[in-house]
Amino acid sequence: METIDNHELIEKYILEGEHVMQDFKQQITNARKIAKTIVAFANNKGGRIIIGVDDFGDIVGVDVEEEVFMVEEAAEHYCDPPVDVRFVIHEHEGIEVVEVNIPNSLRKPHAAQEMDGTWTMYIRSNDQCRILTKTSLKSLSDDDEPTDESKLDSKERALLQLLRKRNEIGIGEYARHINISFRRARRMMFDLTNKGYLLHHQDERGDYFTLK
């Protein structure tokens, strides 16, 4: 575990805000809940959790020993398979912040244990942790995002452009947006998922998609 005094680096993280590879926590209160974030990063490209920063971006500091214990407990016992994590402690003028680094795992997919004891797979998408469906599992083995969009038709490219401006979209909304049938939109979106352009998610709202 490394301890450094680099206040400017933490300020840089805060200015970046939460994104696909960064999340802020004021403190860890539940190991199972933080396990969800850990597996979400591990199932995508990795990332970091900064503990000791509140919702307003203010550095409040933490009890390092307690936070490290909670994260290690989550990574070892509430992630399946367990996730390797690394810590950097930032100390400045008596205030300590914990940086937790989660790698792009070679042991994907990982699942987190819920409060009821069940296991759920999550993936980081934009600045959120979302449930990972079986449809998206294949894309986890593809570390590189597809970059050649020249082979896609105009409607497929329109979908990717739309998702670059927003976090997510459902099948019905996309069908209405470009004036095609629900069935055709569904087929197109799942095809782009299989090709590695999109991630498929599902919750009480139904099916929706985000950029990989």
MARGULO-567900 format. One record per residue: residue in one letter; z, y, x of N, C-alpha, C in turn. Coordinates in nm, 4 decimals. Layout:
N
  aa       n_Z       n_Y       n_X      ca_Z      ca_Y      ca_X       c_Z       c_Y       c_X
   a         Z         Y         X         Z         Y         X         Z         Y         X
...
***
This chain:
212
  aa       n_Z       n_Y       n_X      ca_Z      ca_Y      ca_X       c_Z       c_Y       c_X
   m    0.0000   -0.1187    0.0848    0.0000    0.0000    0.0000    0.0000    0.1243    0.0887
   e   -0.0965    0.2109    0.0687   -0.1130    0.3298    0.1523   -0.0527    0.4520    0.0834
   t    0.0170    0.5350    0.1601    0.0705    0.6611    0.1084    0.0060    0.7764    0.1837
   i   -0.0501    0.8720    0.1083   -0.1157    0.9853    0.1713   -0.0722    1.1148    0.1018
   d   -0.0881    1.2255    0.1715   -0.0640    1.3578    0.1146   -0.1986    1.4284    0.1079
   n   -0.2639    1.4162   -0.0083   -0.3962    1.4765   -0.0262   -0.4044    1.5328   -0.1677
   h   -0.3391    1.6452   -0.1867   -0.3344    1.7071   -0.3193   -0.4738    1.7447   -0.3679
   e   -0.5603    1.7839   -0.2768   -0.6957    1.8252   -0.3139   -0.7754    1.7094   -0.3735
   l   -0.7509    1.5889   -0.3238   -0.8232    1.4732   -0.3765   -0.7837    1.4471   -0.5213
   i   -0.6551    1.4546   -0.5527   -0.6103    1.4352   -0.6907   -0.6686    1.5447   -0.7802
   e   -0.6696    1.6678   -0.7311   -0.7286    1.7773   -0.8087   -0.8771    1.7508   -0.8342
   k   -0.9444    1.6932   -0.7363   -1.0866    1.6587   -0.7529   -1.1017    1.5534   -0.8622
   y   -1.0163    1.4515   -0.8602   -1.0203    1.3493   -0.9650   -1.0007    1.4120   -1.1024
   i   -0.9050    1.5027   -1.1125   -0.8747    1.5655   -1.2410   -0.9936    1.6465   -1.2911
   l   -1.0604    1.7173   -1.2014   -1.1772    1.7961   -1.2408   -1.2911    1.7075   -1.2908
   e   -1.3003    1.5866   -1.2375   -1.4039    1.4934   -1.2823   -1.3799    1.4503   -1.4264
   g   -1.2523    1.4441   -1.4654   -1.2189    1.3953   -1.5980   -1.2325    1.2447   -1.6081
   e   -1.2035    1.1913   -1.7245   -1.2196    1.0477   -1.7455   -1.3678    1.0159   -1.7620
   h   -1.4104    0.9061   -1.6987   -1.5493    0.8647   -1.7097   -1.5566    0.7132   -1.6931
   v   -1.6767    0.6614   -1.6736   -1.6945    0.5165   -1.6731   -1.6170    0.4477   -1.5615
   m   -1.5820    0.5220   -1.4553   -1.5104    0.4610   -1.3439   -1.3746    0.5264   -1.3174
   q   -1.3228    0.6019   -1.4144   -1.1931    0.6677   -1.3940   -1.1178    0.6851   -1.5246
   d   -0.9863    0.6591   -1.5192   -0.9003    0.6735   -1.6360   -0.7667    0.7330   -1.5923
   f   -0.7075    0.8180   -1.6755   -0.5783    0.8788   -1.6458   -0.4698    0.8194   -1.7351
   k   -0.3524    0.7998   -1.6785   -0.2348    0.7575   -1.7538   -0.1157    0.8417   -1.7090
   q   -0.0367    0.8888   -1.8056    0.0848    0.9617   -1.7681    0.1860    0.8653   -1.7086
   q    0.1975    0.7474   -1.7708    0.2791    0.6390   -1.7169    0.2411    0.5115   -1.7893
   i    0.2803    0.3980   -1.7324    0.2519    0.2691   -1.7943    0.3764    0.2241   -1.8708
   t    0.3606    0.2052   -1.9998    0.4733    0.1642   -2.0827    0.4633    0.0198   -2.1302
   n    0.3450   -0.0409   -2.1124    0.3259   -0.1772   -2.1621    0.2225   -0.2474   -2.0740
   a    0.2622   -0.3599   -2.0151    0.1730   -0.4308   -1.9228    0.0499   -0.4857   -1.9925
   r    0.0650   -0.5319   -2.1159   -0.0503   -0.5857   -2.1875   -0.1538   -0.4770   -2.2167
   k   -0.1068   -0.3566   -2.2468   -0.2005   -0.2488   -2.2778   -0.2796   -0.2069   -2.1544
   i   -0.2149   -0.1988   -2.0399   -0.2877   -0.1584   -1.9199   -0.3793   -0.2707   -1.8719
   a   -0.3492   -0.3955   -1.9084   -0.4367   -0.5074   -1.8740   -0.5751   -0.4880   -1.9357
   k   -0.5790   -0.4308   -2.0543   -0.7060   -0.4021   -2.1219   -0.7935   -0.3109   -2.0356
   t   -0.7332   -0.2068   -1.9792   -0.8078   -0.1134   -1.8946   -0.8503   -0.1797   -1.7641
   i   -0.7625   -0.2608   -1.7078   -0.7929   -0.3282   -1.5818   -0.9143   -0.4198   -1.5971
   v   -0.9154   -0.5047   -1.7009   -1.0283   -0.5965   -1.7176   -1.1557   -0.5210   -1.7546
   a   -1.1423   -0.4091   -1.8254   -1.2609   -0.3308   -1.8619   -1.3320   -0.2796   -1.7377
   f   -1.2556   -0.2306   -1.6399   -1.3154   -0.1870   -1.5141   -1.3705   -0.3061   -1.4361
   a   -1.2925   -0.4137   -1.4277   -1.3340   -0.5306   -1.3497   -1.4623   -0.5921   -1.4042
   n   -1.4799   -0.5869   -1.5363   -1.5997   -0.6437   -1.5982   -1.7218   -0.5543   -1.5840
   n   -1.7007   -0.4278   -1.5458   -1.8144   -0.3387   -1.5247   -1.8358   -0.3215   -1.3744
   k   -1.8280   -0.2003   -1.3233   -1.8565   -0.1764   -1.1813   -1.7306   -0.1447   -1.1022
   g   -1.6142   -0.1694   -1.1628   -1.4903   -0.1311   -1.0987   -1.4531    0.0109   -1.1375
   g   -1.3426    0.0592   -1.0812   -1.2995    0.1948   -1.1125   -1.1585    0.2190   -1.0642
   r   -1.1009    0.3303   -1.1086   -0.9644    0.3632   -1.0679   -0.8863    0.4180   -1.1863
   i   -0.7572    0.3891   -1.1846   -0.6635    0.4431   -1.2819   -0.5695    0.5357   -1.2061
   i   -0.5591    0.6607   -1.2510   -0.4687    0.7567   -1.1892   -0.3457    0.7681   -1.2780
   i   -0.2307    0.7259   -1.2263   -0.1073    0.7259   -1.3045   -0.0188    0.8397   -1.2564
   g    0.0209    0.9251   -1.3512    0.1025    1.0404   -1.3172    0.0357    1.1708   -1.3525
   v   -0.0698    1.1614   -1.4359   -0.1424    1.2790   -1.4840   -0.1411    1.2748   -1.6366
   d   -0.0996    1.3851   -1.7016   -0.0886    1.3832   -1.8476   -0.2213    1.4177   -1.9147
   d   -0.2199    1.4227   -2.0482   -0.3430    1.4442   -2.1252   -0.4049    1.5810   -2.1019
   f   -0.3276    1.6752   -2.0481   -0.3786    1.8092   -2.0228   -0.4290    1.8258   -1.8785
   g   -0.4248    1.7155   -1.8017   -0.4694    1.7219   -1.6638   -0.3647    1.7757   -1.5692
   d   -0.2404    1.7809   -1.6141   -0.1316    1.8278   -1.5283   -0.0709    1.7110   -1.4512
   i   -0.0403    1.7327   -1.3246    0.0221    1.6301   -1.2417    0.1721    1.6288   -1.2713
   v    0.2194    1.5188   -1.3273    0.3603    1.5096   -1.3662    0.4388    1.4140   -1.2764
   g    0.3680    1.3269   -1.2057    0.4361    1.2337   -1.1163    0.4958    1.1149   -1.1899
   v    0.5314    1.0118   -1.1114    0.5853    0.8892   -1.1694    0.6848    0.8253   -1.0733
   d    0.7540    0.7244   -1.1239    0.8360    0.6372   -1.0412    0.7415    0.5303   -0.9846
   v    0.7059    0.5428   -0.8587    0.6032    0.4566   -0.7991    0.6387    0.3093   -0.8114
   e    0.7604    0.2734   -0.7782    0.8002    0.1328   -0.7807    0.7827    0.0731   -0.9195
   e    0.8201    0.1473   -1.0222    0.8089    0.0980   -1.1598    0.6628    0.0828   -1.2012
   e    0.5806    0.1813   -1.1674    0.4397    0.1763   -1.2076    0.3649    0.0642   -1.1360
   v    0.3894    0.0487   -1.0078    0.3247   -0.0582   -0.9326    0.3645   -0.1950   -0.9877
   f    0.4909   -0.2097   -1.0215    0.5373   -0.3362   -1.0800    0.4641   -0.3661   -1.2100
   m    0.4502   -0.2657   -1.2984    0.3853   -0.2861   -1.4278    0.2380   -0.3237   -1.4111
   v    0.1708   -0.2566   -1.3185    0.0287   -0.2857   -1.2972    0.0104   -0.4251   -1.2373
   e    0.0927   -0.4603   -1.1403    0.0828   -0.5940   -1.0808    0.1138   -0.7016   -1.1841
   e    0.2114   -0.6761   -1.2687    0.2447   -0.7707   -1.3756    0.1250   -0.7894   -1.4686
   a    0.0603   -0.6795   -1.5047   -0.0558   -0.6865   -1.5933   -0.1716   -0.7603   -1.5284
   a   -0.2023   -0.7250   -1.4045   -0.3176   -0.7837   -1.3356   -0.3003   -0.9330   -1.3102
   e   -0.1774   -0.9747   -1.2867   -0.1504   -1.1145   -1.2531   -0.1284   -1.2020   -1.3757
   h   -0.0565   -1.1513   -1.4747   -0.0138   -1.2363   -1.5866   -0.0860   -1.2099   -1.7181
   y   -0.1458   -1.0919   -1.7352   -0.2087   -1.0590   -1.8628   -0.3582   -1.0377   -1.8499
   c   -0.4154   -1.0727   -1.7347   -0.5600   -1.0742   -1.7141   -0.6002   -1.2171   -1.6788
   d   -0.7068   -1.2654   -1.7406   -0.7527   -1.4017   -1.7143   -0.9036   -1.4013   -1.6885
   p   -0.9475   -1.4403   -1.5658   -0.8625   -1.4695   -1.4499   -0.7948   -1.3432   -1.3977
   p   -0.6899   -1.3601   -1.3161   -0.6205   -1.2422   -1.2607   -0.7160   -1.1502   -1.1850
   v   -0.6813   -1.0226   -1.1813   -0.7650   -0.9220   -1.1157   -0.6925   -0.8690   -0.9925
   d   -0.7634   -0.8624   -0.8813   -0.7066   -0.8032   -0.7599   -0.7061   -0.6506   -0.7740
   v   -0.5940   -0.5880   -0.7464   -0.5848   -0.4420   -0.7524   -0.5293   -0.3903   -0.6202
   r   -0.5646   -0.2678   -0.5865   -0.5161   -0.2038   -0.4649   -0.4568   -0.0678   -0.5011
   f   -0.3528   -0.0278   -0.4279   -0.2812    0.0947   -0.4603   -0.2917    0.1968   -0.3472
   v   -0.3063    0.3232   -0.3863   -0.2906    0.4351   -0.2950   -0.1887    0.5290   -0.3591
   i   -0.0839    0.5638   -0.2849    0.0185    0.6532   -0.3357   -0.0082    0.7933   -0.2817
   h   -0.0235    0.8886   -0.3723   -0.0439    1.0280   -0.3339    0.0884    1.1016   -0.3493
   e    0.1388    1.1572   -0.2407    0.2669    1.2285   -0.2429    0.2463    1.3720   -0.1964
   h    0.2911    1.4659   -0.2794    0.2750    1.6078   -0.2441    0.3936    1.6857   -0.3004
   e    0.4679    1.7492   -0.2125    0.5834    1.8306   -0.2495    0.6807    1.7543   -0.3403
   g    0.7052    1.6300   -0.3034    0.8028    1.5491   -0.3741    0.7524    1.4824   -0.5016
   i    0.6281    1.5078   -0.5393    0.5699    1.4460   -0.6593    0.4750    1.3349   -0.6166
   e    0.4896    1.2175   -0.6781    0.4072    1.1017   -0.6425    0.3158    1.0616   -0.7577
   v    0.1937    1.0296   -0.7229    0.0927    0.9830   -0.8176    0.0367    0.8512   -0.7653
   v    0.0140    0.7569   -0.8550   -0.0360    0.6250   -0.8159   -0.1846    0.6141   -0.8499
   e   -0.2634    0.5808   -0.7496   -0.4056    0.5514   -0.7710   -0.4236    0.4006   -0.7645
   v   -0.4707    0.3422   -0.8737   -0.4948    0.1980   -0.8805   -0.6450    0.1742   -0.8718
   n   -0.6876    0.1014   -0.7715   -0.8299    0.0725   -0.7534   -0.8603   -0.0693   -0.7982
   i   -0.9559   -0.0802   -0.8897   -0.9970   -0.2099   -0.9438   -1.1395   -0.2367   -0.8981
   p   -1.1659   -0.3496   -0.8349   -1.3007   -0.3762   -0.7839   -1.3972   -0.4209   -0.8923
   n   -1.5247   -0.4108   -0.8618   -1.6285   -0.4748   -0.9424   -1.6128   -0.6246   -0.9170
   s   -1.5540   -0.6948   -1.0112   -1.5091   -0.8321   -0.9864   -1.6240   -0.9311   -0.9721
   l   -1.6025   -1.0279   -0.8840   -1.6956   -1.1394   -0.8689   -1.6548   -1.2575   -0.9561
   r   -1.5467   -1.2395   -1.0329   -1.4941   -1.3491   -1.1162   -1.5105   -1.3192   -1.2650
   k   -1.6069   -1.2365   -1.2989   -1.6324   -1.2022   -1.4394   -1.6728   -1.3262   -1.5196
   p   -1.6431   -1.3248   -1.6498   -1.5755   -1.2194   -1.7260   -1.4238   -1.2366   -1.7239
   h   -1.3539   -1.1241   -1.7375   -1.2083   -1.1236   -1.7482   -1.1689   -1.0913   -1.8919
   a   -1.0564   -1.1448   -1.9335   -1.0029   -1.1153   -2.0667   -0.8597   -1.0653   -2.0514
   a   -0.8162   -0.9844   -2.1467   -0.6797   -0.9322   -2.1478   -0.6045   -0.9936   -2.2650
   q   -0.4768   -1.0212   -2.2424   -0.3955   -1.0797   -2.3493   -0.3462   -0.9708   -2.4434
   e   -0.3712   -0.9918   -2.5733   -0.3269   -0.8968   -2.6749   -0.1787   -0.9186   -2.7070
   m   -0.1230   -0.8294   -2.7872    0.0186   -0.8388   -2.8231    0.0492   -0.9661   -2.9011
   d   -0.0512   -1.0192   -2.9731   -0.0290   -1.1415   -3.0512   -0.0561   -1.2682   -2.9703
   g   -0.0858   -1.2525   -2.8425   -0.1073   -1.3681   -2.7556   -0.2518   -1.4107   -2.7408
   t   -0.3422   -1.3550   -2.8209   -0.4842   -1.3888   -2.8097   -0.5453   -1.3161   -2.6895
   w   -0.6637   -1.3604   -2.6502   -0.7313   -1.3033   -2.5337   -0.8614   -1.2382   -2.5769
   t   -0.8857   -1.1168   -2.5270   -1.0050   -1.0405   -2.5629   -1.0699   -0.9851   -2.4366
   m   -1.2026   -0.9942   -2.4308   -1.2764   -0.9375   -2.3185   -1.3097   -0.7902   -2.3475
   y   -1.2910   -0.7059   -2.2475   -1.3235   -0.5639   -2.2604   -1.4163   -0.5224   -2.1470
   i   -1.4877   -0.4132   -2.1691   -1.5718   -0.3558   -2.0643   -1.5629   -0.2043   -2.0730
   r   -1.5700   -0.1381   -1.9592   -1.5671    0.0075   -1.9552   -1.7062    0.0592   -1.9884
   s   -1.7122    0.1497   -2.0857   -1.8375    0.2111   -2.1252   -1.8109    0.3586   -2.1497
   n   -1.8822    0.4455   -2.0771   -1.8523    0.5883   -2.0793   -1.7062    0.6085   -2.0387
   d   -1.6256    0.6726   -2.1226   -1.4857    0.6948   -2.0860   -1.3907    0.6113   -2.1718
   q   -1.4416    0.4999   -2.2261   -1.3604    0.4175   -2.3141   -1.3662    0.2706   -2.2734
   c   -1.2650    0.1966   -2.3164   -1.2615    0.0518   -2.2988   -1.3007   -0.0112   -2.4316
   r   -1.4074   -0.0886   -2.4310   -1.4607   -0.1446   -2.5546   -1.4617   -0.2963   -2.5480
   i   -1.4534   -0.3577   -2.6649   -1.4590   -0.5037   -2.6721   -1.5964   -0.5510   -2.6263
   l   -1.5971   -0.6514   -2.5412   -1.7207   -0.7083   -2.4876   -1.7607   -0.8287   -2.5709
   t   -1.8809   -0.8279   -2.6250   -1.9278   -0.9392   -2.7062   -2.0005   -1.0418   -2.6210
   k   -2.0210   -1.1587   -2.6778   -2.0906   -1.2653   -2.6064   -2.2338   -1.2247   -2.5734
   t   -2.2930   -1.1390   -2.6563   -2.4300   -1.0943   -2.6320   -2.4428   -1.0227   -2.4985
   s   -2.3378   -0.9497   -2.4610   -2.3429   -0.8695   -2.3381   -2.2978   -0.9461   -2.2145
   l   -2.2515   -1.0686   -2.2309   -2.1984   -1.1430   -2.1170   -2.3013   -1.1629   -2.0074
   k   -2.4260   -1.1885   -2.0469   -2.5304   -1.2152   -1.9481   -2.5490   -1.0967   -1.8541
   s   -2.5334   -0.9762   -1.9052   -2.5586   -0.8583   -1.8232   -2.4512   -0.8375   -1.7177
   l   -2.3362   -0.9058   -1.7297   -2.2290   -0.8879   -1.6319   -2.2692   -0.9382   -1.4945
   s   -2.3590   -1.0339   -1.4883   -2.4009   -1.0891   -1.3595   -2.5060   -1.0017   -1.2920
   d   -2.5569   -0.9020   -1.3659   -2.6585   -0.8129   -1.3104   -2.5914   -0.6849   -1.2629
   d   -2.5671   -0.6749   -1.1322   -2.4975   -0.5585   -1.0783   -2.5820   -0.4316   -1.0855
   d   -2.7144   -0.4471   -1.0751   -2.8019   -0.3310   -1.0752   -2.8537   -0.3043   -1.2156
   e   -2.8476   -0.1782   -1.2575   -2.9040   -0.1415   -1.3859   -3.0554   -0.1360   -1.3729
   p   -3.1289   -0.1808   -1.4755   -3.2752   -0.1696   -1.4696   -3.3158   -0.0230   -1.4673
   t   -3.4088    0.0109   -1.3822   -3.4496    0.1513   -1.3683   -3.5934    0.1751   -1.4119
   d   -3.6732    0.0696   -1.4212   -3.8134    0.0847   -1.4586   -3.8258    0.0843   -1.6107
   e   -3.8402    0.2029   -1.6680   -3.8535    0.2138   -1.8134   -3.9993    0.2253   -1.8557
   s   -4.0927    0.2150   -1.7589   -4.2342    0.2331   -1.7892   -4.2887    0.1220   -1.8793
   k   -4.2217    0.0057   -1.8753   -4.2687   -0.1063   -1.9566   -4.2123   -0.1021   -2.0987
   l   -4.1235   -0.0083   -2.1244   -4.0665    0.0044   -2.2586   -4.1582    0.0894   -2.3454
   d   -4.1569    0.0626   -2.4762   -4.2386    0.1459   -2.5642   -4.1646    0.2752   -2.5974
   s   -4.2304    0.3638   -2.6691   -4.1760    0.4973   -2.6949   -4.0474    0.4920   -2.7764
   k   -4.0373    0.3976   -2.8671   -3.9170    0.3862   -2.9500   -3.7984    0.3358   -2.8682
   e   -3.8249    0.2464   -2.7752   -3.7181    0.1981   -2.6877   -3.6712    0.3089   -2.5940
   r   -3.7655    0.3830   -2.5385   -3.7276    0.4941   -2.4506   -3.6522    0.6020   -2.5280
   a   -3.6897    0.6206   -2.6542   -3.6205    0.7186   -2.7380   -3.4746    0.6793   -2.7590
   l   -3.4506    0.5502   -2.7715   -3.3128    0.5024   -2.7874   -3.2306    0.5303   -2.6626
   l   -3.2874    0.5030   -2.5454   -3.2147    0.5277   -2.4205   -3.1864    0.6764   -2.4032
   q   -3.2834    0.7602   -2.4379   -3.2623    0.9043   -2.4276   -3.1535    0.9510   -2.5233
   l   -3.1523    0.8946   -2.6424   -3.0502    0.9304   -2.7411   -2.9110    0.8935   -2.6919
   l   -2.8991    0.7755   -2.6302   -2.7692    0.7304   -2.5816   -2.7235    0.8066   -2.4574
   r   -2.8136    0.8709   -2.3891   -2.7726    0.9549   -2.2755   -2.7072    1.0849   -2.3233
   k   -2.7264    1.1157   -2.4501   -2.6686    1.2371   -2.5070   -2.5424    1.2081   -2.5887
   r   -2.5168    1.0814   -2.6144   -2.4013    1.0456   -2.6958   -2.3423    0.9150   -2.6459
   n   -2.2250    0.8804   -2.6939   -2.1548    0.7641   -2.6396   -2.2017    0.6313   -2.6975
   e   -2.2422    0.6309   -2.8239   -2.2718    0.5030   -2.8897   -2.3626    0.5271   -3.0089
   i   -2.4217    0.4183   -3.0601   -2.5023    0.4287   -3.1810   -2.5084    0.2926   -3.2484
   g   -2.5068    0.2938   -3.3822   -2.5179    0.1712   -3.4601   -2.6631    0.1427   -3.4954
   i   -2.6876    0.0225   -3.5459   -2.8242   -0.0186   -3.5760   -2.8843    0.0668   -3.6880
   g   -2.8093    0.0838   -3.7962   -2.8603    0.1599   -3.9096   -2.8918    0.3040   -3.8736
   e   -2.8053    0.3649   -3.7927   -2.8257    0.5038   -3.7529   -2.9514    0.5176   -3.6676
   y   -2.9719    0.4223   -3.5769   -3.0907    0.4264   -3.4932   -3.2167    0.4044   -3.5771
   a   -3.2099    0.3109   -3.6718   -3.3259    0.2840   -3.7583   -3.3663    0.4094   -3.8354
   r   -3.2663    0.4819   -3.8865   -3.2963    0.6048   -3.9612   -3.3484    0.7141   -3.8690
   h   -3.2964    0.7171   -3.7472   -3.3334    0.8236   -3.6533   -3.4808    0.8199   -3.6173
   i   -3.5363    0.6984   -3.6001   -3.6778    0.6898   -3.5622   -3.7635    0.6311   -3.6743
   n   -3.7013    0.6168   -3.7928   -3.7751    0.5763   -3.9125   -3.8416    0.4396   -3.8994
   i   -3.7610    0.3392   -3.8668   -3.8080    0.2012   -3.8668   -3.7111    0.1180   -3.9494
   s   -3.7475   -0.0067   -3.9760   -3.6618   -0.0921   -4.0575   -3.5357   -0.1327   -3.9807
   f   -3.4315   -0.1643   -4.0546   -3.3069   -0.2104   -3.9923   -3.3333   -0.3358   -3.9104
   r   -3.4123   -0.4262   -3.9637   -3.4412   -0.5525   -3.8947   -3.5108   -0.5278   -3.7613
   r   -3.6077   -0.4364   -3.7610   -3.6791   -0.4086   -3.6365   -3.5875   -0.3386   -3.5351
   a   -3.5063   -0.2469   -3.5840   -3.4127   -0.1773   -3.4951   -3.3147   -0.2753   -3.4333
   r   -3.2654   -0.3669   -3.5147   -3.1695   -0.4669   -3.4643   -3.2332   -0.5528   -3.3560
   r   -3.3552   -0.6006   -3.3827   -3.4246   -0.6841   -3.2842   -3.4475   -0.6075   -3.1541
   m   -3.4855   -0.4816   -3.1649   -3.5134   -0.3996   -3.0478   -3.3865   -0.3756   -2.9653
   m   -3.2751   -0.3485   -3.0327   -3.1511   -0.3176   -2.9624   -3.0935   -0.4408   -2.8919
   f   -3.1034   -0.5559   -2.9572   -3.0548   -0.6771   -2.8914   -3.1479   -0.7175   -2.7767
   d   -3.2770   -0.6887   -2.7905   -3.3702   -0.7174   -2.6821   -3.3379   -0.6318   -2.5598
   l   -3.3059   -0.5049   -2.5806   -3.2698   -0.4168   -2.4696   -3.1357   -0.4581   -2.4081
   t   -3.0498   -0.5162   -2.4887   -2.9240   -0.5701   -2.4359   -2.9524   -0.6882   -2.3435
   n   -3.0391   -0.7773   -2.3887   -3.0741   -0.8941   -2.3069   -3.1439   -0.8548   -2.1776
   k   -3.2148   -0.7432   -2.1789   -3.2840   -0.6954   -2.0588   -3.1920   -0.6174   -1.9652
   g   -3.0685   -0.5912   -2.0097   -2.9729   -0.5248   -1.9229   -2.9649   -0.3736   -1.9359
   y   -3.0313   -0.3171   -2.0371   -3.0268   -0.1714   -2.0549   -2.9046   -0.1278   -2.1360
   l   -2.8630   -0.2118   -2.2307   -2.7557   -0.1758   -2.3230   -2.6410   -0.2753   -2.3172
   l   -2.5280   -0.2336   -2.3721   -2.4150   -0.3225   -2.3976   -2.3920   -0.3273   -2.5477
   h   -2.3665   -0.4466   -2.5966   -2.3412   -0.4664   -2.7396   -2.1913   -0.4753   -2.7634
   h   -2.1439   -0.4047   -2.8660   -2.0028   -0.4056   -2.9026   -1.9902   -0.4320   -3.0518
   q   -1.8706   -0.4709   -3.0926   -1.8484   -0.5017   -3.2334   -1.7031   -0.4766   -3.2686
   d   -1.6806   -0.4049   -3.3779   -1.5458   -0.3854   -3.4296   -1.5535   -0.3769   -3.5813
   e   -1.4517   -0.3159   -3.6429   -1.4489   -0.3119   -3.7892   -1.5660   -0.2333   -3.8481
   r   -1.6305   -0.1500   -3.7669   -1.7464   -0.0744   -3.8141   -1.8740   -0.1575   -3.8131
   g   -1.8728   -0.2686   -3.7419   -1.9920   -0.3513   -3.7284   -2.0472   -0.3479   -3.5869
   d   -2.1778   -0.3715   -3.5717   -2.2418   -0.3731   -3.4404   -2.2760   -0.2317   -3.3961
   y   -2.2519   -0.2028   -3.2692   -2.2979   -0.0778   -3.2110   -2.3242   -0.0998   -3.0626
   f   -2.3942   -0.0040   -3.0016   -2.4434   -0.0226   -2.8656   -2.4148    0.1001   -2.7812
   t   -2.3967    0.0755   -2.6508   -2.3813    0.1825   -2.5536   -2.4730    0.1523   -2.4352
   l   -2.4946    0.2523   -2.3512   -2.5690    0.2281   -2.2281   -2.4863    0.1417   -2.1342
   k   -2.5510    0.0578   -2.0583   -2.4802   -0.0240   -1.9609   -2.4296    0.0650   -1.8481
***
